[in-house]
């Protein structure tokens, strides 16, 4: 594959470097593939990082250190102590602060010559084109399918390269999508998986160093795109297995029937929560075929010592972090083998972290003939909000 073209071709339009910058970037200036002209391209470049989390942290840090002139960050979350295991933009003193604030301060500490643009918003179909427009490269550091498809489609519509990364447990992926001749994310994954099929990092876990590994690869690809050097991952999907420390790349091609970059039937952004079946995932679950009980109602029934079986379908380590009185542990994956341990004549209340896994467990129990099954809406997270704030949220 030929070297990628740089978004800045006319060197006469590139900004000059100050004496302080010449010293700071001296190791780049002696690098033949970068040099003075390349460093000026980096200074002129505008890169948007979607998400200031596990992937966005190493990406933004290395882009800032490399001298990318403008780094935009999109995020709407606040720093939580559970982030600190992998999100190196933030520290212990930042817990409770908006991630954008701690990210800005950290990046300015790394390189005060870099301009940081903050976008304090959830990326949606109504604001994505406006936010992404004007950037040379987009780095996808998202952790959910709805935003991933949204970022892809916006990049295709705007003609901006999309540096993709994803992580789960010990596995990671990286690629470059939406280049002039390459495939996009929809060419690789035309449809999202069914809701609940792929656990989130909170549910499935992630090795803390893995997003550093994948995010650094994303930063490398972004720099190569800006400089117009080397061979990027466009047309290839890099698969990383941290457990065995094996890297392999598979070739992917543009799908001529892809509605985004092939037939281009997608001419506007759609409702991605609806497309991915994720609408309301962060709210208490209300499933038509599963009856809910609120944490306040459950607390009242526990206080009255009502007769019911409270089943926690999380993993054992989660129960060690936070638990509810009278709950007994049967992980979701063990439900089919544990049916004979449950009393079919007794009411069963199932619970998990957020209400999604327990809703799935409730449907399994109903399908097995249990007629009195209730799901704890919002899980233990909502229990902490509504009933007992001393219960840790993770």
Secondary structure, 3 states (H helix, E strand, C coil): CCCCCCCCCCHHHCCCCCHHHHHHCHHHHCCCCCHHHHHHHHHHCEEEEECCCHHHHHHHHHHHHHCCCEEEEECCCECCHHHHHCCCCCCHHHCCCEHHHHHHHHHHHHCCCCEEEEECCCCCCCCHHHHHCCCCEEEECCCCHHHHHHHHHHHHHHCCEEEEEEEEECEEEEEEECCCCCCCHHHHCCCCCCCCCCCCHHHHCECCCHHHHHHHHHHHHHHHHHHCCCCCCECEEEEEECCCCEEEEEECCCCCCCCCCCCCCCCCCCCHHHHHCCCCCCCCCCCCCCEEECHHHHHHHHHCCCCCEEEECCCHHHHHHCCCCCCEECCHHHCHHHHHHCCCCCCEEEECCCCHHHHHHHHHHHHCCCCCEEEECCHHHHHHHHCCCCCCCC
